Amino acid sequence: MARISPPIGVALGRTDAVTRDIGPADPRDPALAALIRRHAAHSDAHYTAESNHHLSAEDLARSGMAFFAMWDDGQPVAMGALAPLGDGAAEIKSMHVTEDRRGAGLGAAMLSHLIATARGNGVSSLRLETGSREASAAARAIYTRAGFRTCPPFGDYVEDPESVFMVLHLD
């Protein structure tokens, strides 16, 4: 599959008198460094190194990947990316919402944006890997509510009791 093209930024509207926007971003932007570090720290705190699959800013910026950030009053509060896998499939990578904003629907909004972007690029299935421990329970619940179902490992992943693999068929 070719590069995933991000849509123009999407305004999510006003909530609590604050505007939230999701749009394409450069993960190497210094304004996103702390968010990417927090994502890695969360994974590192709950999973062994062998079971961690978070990406650096440079990895997230690689060719073909589409990276998105959600901004709230000029501050990044969530992120997510789409990586092409080939054969019409893509992988959701590095979905993360800052701890102080969890439970407010931002993860579901980011996921909806990623699904819409994938559909708009002709992706037929979305796959993801997330953790199996309690620290990832809320993420698994968001994915399940969106229609994702468990599946076998894909790509370079191998079976791992610390991982849950999921797929959503878009066609």
Residue, then its C-alpha position, 0 to 999 in steps of 0.5 A: m500500500a502506498r503512503i497513507s494521506p492524512p485529511i485536513g485537520v478536523a475540528l472536534g468542536r467545543t467542550d468546556a469552552v476549549t476547542r479540540d482539533i485533530g490533524p496531521a503532525d510531525p512527530r519530531d515537532p518539539a511540542l510533541a516530545a513530551l507526549i511521545r515520551r509519556h507514551a513510551a514511559h507508560s508502556d515501559a512501566h507496565y510491560t517488559a522490554e521484549s513486549n514493548h512495541h512503542l516507536s520513537a519520533e523518528d520511527l513515527a516519521r518514517s515514510g508512509m506513516a501518517f501521524f496525528a495529534m489532538w490539540d487542546d488550547g495549543q497543547p497536545v493531549a492525544m496522538g495516533a498513527l497509521a502504518p501501511l502493512g500492504d495488501g490493503a491493511a494498515e496498523i494503528k500505532s502509538m495511540h495515546v491520551t495524556e493521563d489527565r485527559r483520559g475518560a473524556g472520550l479523546g481516545a475514542a475521538m482519535l480512533s474514529h479519526l484514524i478509522a475515517t482516515a484509513r477508510g478514506n485511503g481505501v484501507s480494507s482492514l485495520r490491525l493493532e497490538t495492545g497490551s494484555r494487562e490491566a494498564s491497557a484495559a481501557a484501550r482494549a475497551i475502546y477498540t472493542r466498542a469500535g468493532f475490533r476483534t481479537c486476531p492472531p499476531f500479524g506482520d513481524y509480531v509473534e505470540d506473546p502473553e503480554s500482547v493482544f492483537m486486534v483487527l477491524h474489517l472496513d470493507 
